[in-house]
């Protein structure tokens, strides 16, 4: 077995590794944490927090398979990078399979009661954002939220099926949130 199985300057005694799994795991962690983090950060398109979670998952799997890794120390690096890649693929697939996560509002920006100025700013922000929506989305939101129409009433007034009202409302609210975000940042 090569002496640099754990990386440059590292040595691994095949007989001692199974007896001292904690030391081996510490050495693996010290040697590969930073390179794995860079590798996973690139795979998940710069999402640092997700990459850190995936590094931890990779090391958890390494801990579970430590007897196998200790038996063949020269295979540690390829094994870690293969597992890291699979963990990243699994994470991205699971995120695609569920609805997108919605960020929580900043508690420092929430209003605390009836503040007239906050209402004026909110009204102005929503009006600006409504102007950025398509006419179909804007019409559905006006019917549903400003005029207080039910789905059936909005469908009748707009001359479209109720299912279309529901789906347009869903997408219009999402588009409005996105437009408000771009309005606040400008």
C-alpha positions as CSV (number, residue, x, y, z in Angstrom):
1,X,0.0,0.0,0.0
2,X,1.3,3.5,-0.8
3,X,2.3,5.6,2.2
4,X,0.4,8.7,0.9
5,X,-3.0,7.0,0.8
6,X,-4.5,9.8,3.0
7,X,-2.9,12.5,0.9
8,X,0.6,14.1,0.7
9,X,2.6,13.8,3.9
10,X,0.2,11.4,5.5
11,X,0.8,7.8,6.3
12,X,-1.6,5.0,7.2
13,X,-0.7,1.8,8.8
14,X,-3.2,-0.8,7.6
15,X,-2.9,-2.8,10.9
16,X,-3.4,0.2,13.1
17,X,-6.3,1.9,11.2
18,X,-9.1,-0.6,12.2
19,X,-8.0,-0.4,15.9
20,X,-8.1,3.4,16.0
21,X,-11.1,4.4,13.9
22,X,-11.5,7.8,15.6
23,X,-7.9,8.8,14.7
24,X,-8.4,7.7,11.1
25,X,-11.7,9.6,10.8
26,X,-10.1,12.7,12.2
27,X,-7.3,12.4,9.7
28,X,-9.7,11.9,6.8
29,X,-11.8,14.9,8.0
30,X,-8.7,17.2,8.3
31,X,-7.3,16.1,4.9
32,X,-10.5,16.2,2.8
33,X,-13.0,18.7,4.5
34,X,-11.8,21.8,2.5
35,X,-11.3,20.1,-0.9
36,X,-14.7,18.4,-0.5
37,X,-16.4,21.6,0.4
38,X,-14.9,23.4,-2.7
39,X,-16.0,20.4,-4.9
40,X,-19.5,20.3,-3.5
41,X,-19.9,24.1,-3.6
42,X,-19.2,24.0,-7.4
43,X,-21.7,21.1,-7.8
44,X,-24.5,22.9,-6.0
45,X,-23.8,26.2,-7.9
46,X,-22.4,28.1,-5.0
47,X,-25.0,27.4,-2.4
48,X,-22.5,27.4,0.5
49,X,-24.9,26.2,3.3
50,X,-26.1,23.3,1.2
51,X,-22.5,22.3,0.3
52,X,-21.6,22.3,4.0
53,X,-24.6,20.0,4.8
54,X,-23.5,17.7,2.0
55,X,-19.9,17.6,3.3
56,X,-21.3,16.5,6.7
57,X,-23.5,13.8,5.0
58,X,-20.4,12.6,3.1
59,X,-18.4,12.3,6.3
60,X,-21.3,10.6,8.1
61,X,-21.3,8.0,5.3
62,X,-17.5,7.7,5.6
63,X,-17.9,7.0,9.4
64,X,-20.4,4.3,8.7
65,X,-18.0,2.7,6.2
66,X,-14.8,3.3,8.1
67,X,-13.9,-0.4,8.4
68,X,-14.0,-0.8,4.6
69,X,-12.1,2.5,4.1
70,X,-9.4,1.5,6.7
71,X,-8.8,-1.8,4.9
72,X,-8.0,0.0,1.6
73,X,-6.7,3.5,2.5
74,X,-5.6,4.3,-1.1
75,X,-9.3,4.2,-2.0
76,X,-10.4,6.9,0.5
77,X,-10.2,9.9,-1.8
78,X,-12.0,8.3,-4.8
79,X,-14.6,6.9,-2.4
80,X,-15.2,10.3,-0.8
81,X,-15.5,12.2,-4.0
82,X,-17.9,9.6,-5.5
83,X,-20.1,9.6,-2.4
84,X,-20.0,13.4,-2.3
85,X,-21.1,13.6,-5.9
86,X,-24.0,11.1,-5.3
87,X,-25.1,13.0,-2.2
88,X,-25.2,16.3,-4.2
89,X,-27.2,14.6,-7.0
90,X,-29.6,13.2,-4.4
91,X,-30.0,16.6,-2.8
92,X,-30.7,18.4,-6.0
93,X,-33.2,15.7,-7.1
94,X,-35.0,15.9,-3.8
95,X,-35.2,19.7,-4.1
96,X,-36.7,19.4,-7.6
97,X,-39.3,16.9,-6.4
98,X,-40.8,19.2,-3.8
99,X,-42.2,22.7,-4.1
100,X,-39.7,25.5,-3.8
101,X,-39.0,26.8,-0.3
102,X,-40.5,30.1,0.6
103,X,-38.4,32.5,2.7
104,X,-39.7,33.8,5.9
105,X,-40.3,37.5,6.2
106,X,-37.7,39.6,8.1
107,X,-39.2,40.2,11.5
108,X,-37.5,43.6,11.7
109,X,-39.6,44.7,8.7
110,X,-43.0,43.5,10.0
111,X,-45.4,46.2,11.1
112,X,-46.5,46.4,14.7
113,X,-50.0,47.6,14.5
114,X,-51.7,50.3,12.5
115,X,-49.0,52.5,11.1
116,X,-50.4,54.8,8.4
117,X,-47.1,55.3,6.7
118,X,-46.4,51.6,6.5
119,X,-49.9,51.2,4.8
120,X,-49.0,53.9,2.3
121,X,-45.7,52.4,1.5
122,X,-47.2,48.9,1.2
123,X,-50.0,50.1,-1.1
124,X,-47.5,51.9,-3.3
125,X,-45.2,48.9,-3.4
126,X,-48.1,46.6,-4.4
127,X,-49.3,49.0,-7.1
128,X,-45.8,49.2,-8.6
129,X,-45.6,45.4,-8.5
130,X,-49.1,44.9,-10.0
131,X,-47.9,47.0,-13.0
132,X,-45.2,44.5,-13.7
133,X,-47.7,41.5,-13.9
134,X,-49.3,40.3,-17.1
135,X,-52.9,41.7,-17.7
136,X,-54.4,38.2,-17.0
137,X,-52.6,37.8,-13.7
138,X,-53.4,41.4,-12.7
139,X,-57.1,40.9,-13.5
140,X,-57.4,37.8,-11.4
141,X,-55.8,39.4,-8.4
142,X,-58.0,42.5,-8.7
143,X,-61.1,40.3,-8.8
144,X,-60.1,37.9,-6.0
145,X,-58.4,40.2,-3.5
146,X,-59.5,43.8,-4.2
147,X,-63.1,43.1,-5.2
148,X,-63.4,40.1,-2.9
149,X,-64.9,37.8,-5.5
150,X,-65.2,34.1,-5.1
151,X,-63.6,31.8,-7.6
152,X,-67.0,31.3,-9.3
153,X,-67.7,35.1,-9.4
154,X,-64.2,35.9,-10.8
155,X,-64.6,33.2,-13.4
156,X,-67.9,34.6,-14.5
157,X,-66.7,38.2,-14.6
158,X,-63.5,37.3,-16.5
159,X,-65.2,34.8,-18.8
160,X,-62.8,32.0,-18.0
161,X,-63.2,28.6,-16.3
162,X,-62.9,28.3,-12.5
163,X,-59.8,26.1,-12.8
164,X,-58.1,28.8,-14.8
165,X,-59.0,31.4,-12.1
166,X,-57.4,29.1,-9.5
167,X,-54.2,28.5,-11.4
168,X,-53.8,32.1,-12.5
169,X,-54.3,33.2,-8.9
170,X,-51.6,30.8,-7.7
171,X,-49.1,32.0,-10.4
172,X,-50.2,35.6,-10.0
173,X,-49.4,35.6,-6.3
174,X,-46.0,34.1,-7.0
175,X,-45.3,36.6,-9.7
176,X,-46.5,39.4,-7.4
177,X,-44.1,38.2,-4.6
178,X,-41.2,38.2,-7.1
179,X,-42.2,41.7,-8.4
180,X,-42.4,43.1,-4.9
181,X,-38.9,41.7,-4.2
182,X,-37.5,43.4,-7.3
183,X,-39.4,46.6,-6.4
184,X,-38.0,46.7,-2.8
185,X,-34.4,46.2,-4.0
186,X,-34.6,49.1,-6.5
